[in-house]
Each structure stands twice: as structure tokens, then as C-alpha cells.
Amino acid sequence: MIQSSLRQFGIDLRRLDTQTTYSVYHYWRPMMKAPFIVWAETGEADDFHADNGKAEILLSVTIDVYTQTEFDELLDKVFEYLDGKKIPFTLDSVDFEEDTRLIHYSFTCEMAVVTSGET
């Protein structure tokens, strides 16, 4: 259940719109032409317990968007995806990386995974 939810999250990030497939990487940042997204689960957040077990697992996830384009539409697409999926998120920082010449947007979000037997 957790692994399939994580796989689907990565697939969804690749398909933020119907006309473009974005370069999306799990855990590591390649040295490649931007734009691209790097995401990773970073741990477990507050969970919901019921009937002496976890009814819902809440994972903390980081999403890093790298672009060379000022006002890149990709940023809006990430916002729209997270908001549309009702995934709580925060844009933590925006930096210009001198060494790579990339604009780097860093998000944190919380992804709920319902445990087996729940819907």
C-alpha cells in the first residue's frame, strides 16, 4: 500500500498536464538540463490510529522543482496538482543556485496512505 502510493505519486508528478511529460526523479538530482523535479519521502508525520492499529499513514514528502525559466509554468502545475489532490503543502524556499544557474523551488507536503482494509 505505501510503495504503490509512492509509485503513483511519482507517476502523477511526471504527468502534471496532458501534453507534457516532465523529468521526475526519486531521491537524487541529476546533472541535466532543466526543468526537472526531484522528490523524496522524508519520514512519517502524524498518523491516524483506530482499532489498535494505523488506519492512515501520513508521509512527509519533499518536492524540489528546478528550472532556468523565470515564472516557469511548471511551478503553477505543481501547485495545481497538490491542491487538486487535496495534499497539504508549503513552498518552503526559492533560491537561485549560482553554480548551476538554476532556480530551485522547495516544497514540503504530507501524503496520506490509507492502510489495507480501509477505503
C-alpha positions in Angstrom: 0.0 0.0 0.0 2.7 2.5 0.9 5.0 1.6 -2.0 2.2 1.6 -4.6 1.1 5.0 -3.3 4.6 6.4 -3.6 5.0 4.9 -7.1 1.7 6.6 -8.2 2.8 9.9 -6.7 5.9 9.8 -8.9 3.8 8.9 -12.0 1.4 11.8 -11.2 4.3 14.3 -11.0 5.5 13.2 -14.4 2.1 13.8 -15.9 1.1 17.2 -14.4 -0.7 18.0 -17.6 -1.9 16.0 -20.6 0.5 17.4 -23.1 3.9 17.2 -21.3 5.8 14.5 -19.5 8.2 16.0 -17.1 11.6 14.6 -16.0 10.9 13.5 -12.4 13.5 11.8 -10.2 13.1 10.0 -6.8 15.8 10.8 -4.2 18.6 12.1 -6.4 19.3 15.2 -8.5 20.8 14.6 -11.9 23.1 16.9 -13.7 20.9 17.6 -16.7 19.0 20.4 -18.5 16.1 21.9 -16.5 13.3 21.8 -15.9 13.0 18.7 -13.7 11.6 17.6 -10.4 13.2 15.7 -7.6 11.0 14.3 -4.8 11.5 12.0 -1.8 9.6 10.8 1.2 11.4 12.1 4.3 9.6 10.3 7.1 6.4 9.7 8.8 4.2 12.5 10.0 1.2 12.3 12.4 -0.8 9.2 11.8 -4.4 8.3 12.5 -4.8 5.3 14.8 -8.0 3.3 15.2 -8.9 -0.2 16.4 -5.4 -0.7 17.9 -3.7 0.0 14.6 -2.8 2.6 12.0 -5.9 3.5 10.0 -4.0 6.1 7.9 -0.3 6.7 7.5 0.9 10.2 6.8 4.2 10.6 5.0 6.2 13.8 4.8 7.4 14.4 1.2 9.8 17.0 -0.3 9.4 18.2 -3.9 12.1 20.2 -5.5 11.5 22.0 -8.8 14.5 23.1 -10.8 14.2 25.5 -13.7 16.1 28.0 -15.8 13.0 29.9 -16.7 11.7 32.8 -14.6 8.0 32.4 -14.0 8.0 28.8 -15.2 4.5 27.3 -15.7 5.8 24.1 -14.0 5.5 25.8 -10.6 1.8 26.5 -11.2 1.3 22.9 -12.3 2.8 21.6 -9.1 0.6 23.9 -7.1 -2.5 22.8 -9.0 -1.7 19.1 -8.7 -1.1 19.3 -4.9 -4.2 21.4 -4.4 -6.4 19.3 -6.7 -5.3 16.1 -4.9 -6.0 17.8 -1.5 -2.4 17.3 -0.4 -1.4 19.9 2.2 1.8 21.6 1.1 4.1 24.6 1.8 6.5 26.3 -0.5 9.5 26.4 1.9 12.1 28.3 -0.2 13.1 29.7 -3.5 16.7 30.0 -4.3 18.9 30.9 -7.3 21.8 28.5 -7.4 24.9 30.3 -8.6 26.9 27.2 -9.5 24.1 25.6 -11.7 22.3 28.8 -12.7 19.0 27.1 -11.7 16.0 28.5 -9.9 15.2 26.0 -7.1 11.7 25.8 -5.5 11.5 23.6 -2.5 8.1 22.3 -1.2 7.1 20.0 1.7 3.8 18.2 1.7 2.0 15.4 3.5 0.7 12.4 1.7 -2.0 10.2 3.3 -1.9 6.5 2.7 -4.9 4.5 3.8 -4.0 1.2 5.2 -5.3 -2.1 3.7 -8.9 -2.8 4.6 -9.8 0.9 4.6 -11.2 2.9 1.6 
